[in-house]
Amino acid sequence: MKNRVVTISREFGSGGRTIGRELAVKLGIPCYDEEVIEKLAERSGYSKEYIKERGEYAPAATWIGSALAGRDRNGYSVADSLWRVQSELIQELAEQSPCVIVGRCADYLLRDRADILTVFIHASMEFRAKRIVEVYGQREDSPEKRLRDKDKRRRAYYQLYTDTRWGEAANYHIALDSGVLGIGKCVEILADLYRNGKEN
C-alpha cells in the first residue's frame, strides 16, 4: 500500500498537537509539526517566529480582511509566498513516508490522496481555557479571549487559502472531542483507525 498519512487539524488548546505527537510515537512514524516550521524557514528565508505566526494564522480575524492585507501592487503578499512553499513541502513529506502532519491546512493540501486520514480535534471552551493556562501559562488576556482570537485567525487563514470551512465535521473523516474523550483515548481511536485502514 502507498504511504498512509494522518492530518490533525485542531482548535487552539484542544491538545491536537499532543495527540498528533503521541499518535506518531504509538505508530512508529514521524510527526511533522515544529519540524515543518524549521524546514519552511530553511526554504523560504523567513524566521521561525514569523512562520509560526503566519503559517496557520491570518493577519486579520476575517478572511476578507486577510485577503486584502499586505499585498503588493501585483496582488501578492508574503503570506502567499509562504503558502506556496508550505504546500510543496507538505506534499513532499506525504510522499516520503507514512507520517502525522499537524495543522498547516495539510488535510486540504492532501485531499486527493486515497491514503489519508483527516482528523479534527475540538473541545469545550472551559476545557481549552484550563489547558492553555496549564500548558502556556497565564497571560494578560483572558484564556477565553486568547482562544477566540486564535480560532478566528486560524479559521480566516483556512478559508482564505482553501475556500473551505475550517472545523466543519463534513470536511474531515473524523472529529473527536478531546475534552470528553481525553487525550489518550483520542490517540487510541486514531491508532486503531490507522491500523485498520492499512489492512484494508
N, C-alpha and C positions, 0 to 999 in steps of 0.2 A: 504494500500500500504506500501511497505518497506520504510525504510528511504531514503530520497532524498538528494543527496549531490551535491554541486556545487564546481568545482575546478577552480581556477583562476590562469592561467599562464600569465606571462606578461613580456614585455620589461622593462628594467630598466627606471624609470622616467615616465612611461606611466600612472601612477595612479592606477594600478591594485590592489595594497594593499588597497587604499582608496575605490575603487569600491567594493572590497570584504567586507570590514567592513560596508560600508553603505548599501549594499545589505542584509547583515545579520541582521542589525537593522531593515530594512524595512520588512523583512520576519519573524522577531522574533525568529531567530535561532542563535546558536553560530557561531563565526568566529574564525578559528584557524590560527594564523599567528605567532605572538610573543609567544603565548601560546604553540605552538609546540616546539619552542626553549627551553622554560622553562621545559617542560616535557622531552625533549630529554636530557637536562643537568642532570636532576634527574636520568634518567635511565642509561645514558652512562658514567657519571662521568666526561665528558668534560665540559669546561667552556661555558657559553652562548656566549661569544665573539667568541670562536673557532667555535661553531656550526653555528653561524650567518654567518660566512665567508665560512665555509666548507660544510654546509648542502645544498647549492644550487650552489656553485661556484667551478669550478675545479681549481687546483693549477696552471695549465698552460692554455694558450689560445687555445690549440688544444686538442682534445680528446686523441690522441695518446701520446702526451706529458704527459697528466694527467694519462693515463693508466700506464705509466712507473714510475711515481713519487712516492717516499716514500714507496716503497714496501719492505717487509722483504724477507728473503730467501725462504719462502713458497709462496710468491706471493701476500700476503695480505697487505693492508695499513690501517691506522687509518680511512681513508675515507670510506673504505669498511665496517668496523665495524659500523661506524656511519650510513651508508646506511641501514644496516640490522635492526638496532634499529628504524630508521626513518620509514622504510617500515612497520614494525609491528605496530608502533604507529598510523600511518595514517589509516591502516586497522581497528584498534580498534576504532578510532574516528568515522569512517564512519559507523560502526556497532552500535554505541551507540545512535545516534540521527541524525535527519536532521542537516546539517551544511554547512558552506562555508569553504573551505580549500585553503589557498593562497600558491602557489608555491610548492616547495619540491617534484616535479615530481608526485604530487597526481593524476593528470589526467592519468598518465601511471599506477601507482600502483593500481588504482581503475577501470581500463579499462574494466574489465569483469563484472562489476555491471550493471544491467539493469536500475538502478535508478539514474544515474549520468548525470550531465550536465557539459561538459568540455568547458572552455572558454579561449580564448587567447586575451589579451588586448595589442594593439600596437598603435603607434603614430609616427608622423614625428620626425626627429632629432631636428628640430627647436623647436617644442612644448616641447619635453622632456628636451632639454637643458635648456630652460627657466624655466621649472618646477623644475628641480633638484636644480637650484640655489635658487629658492624661498623656496623650502622645506628643503634642506640640507645646503644651504649657499655656498658661493664661496670658491673654493679650489685652490690649486696651479696648478693642472692640469686643462686644459680647460674642460668645461662641455661635449663637444663632445668627447674628449679623454676618459673621465670617462665613458660615455655611451658605447662607442665602447668596452672598456676593460670589463666592467660588462657583456655586452651582449655576448661577445666572451667566457668568462669563464662560463657563465650560459649555453650557447649552448654546450660547450665542456662537462660540467658535465652531462647534459641531455643525450647527445649522448653516453657518456661512460657507464652510468647505465641503459639506456633504449634501446640503439641501434635504436633510433628513432630520426627523425629530429625535433628539438625544433622550434616552431614558424611556422611550415608548416600548412597552413589552413586545409588541408585534415585530419590532426590528431586531430582536435577539432570539436565540434558540432557547435561552432560559434566563429568568430573572429571580434572584434569591434575596430574601430579607435577612441580612446578617445579624440584625438586632434580635430577631425571633429565633433564627436557627443557630446562631453562634458561628464564629469564625471557623472552628474545627469541623463542624457539620457541613458547612459550605464546601470546604476543601474535600471532604469525603464524597459528597454528592458529585462534585465535578470530576474527581478522580475516577469514580465509577462510570460516569458518562463517557469519559475519555477512553477508558479501557474497553467498555462495551462497544463503542463506536469503532475502535481499532479492530475488533474481532469480526465485525460485520463485513 
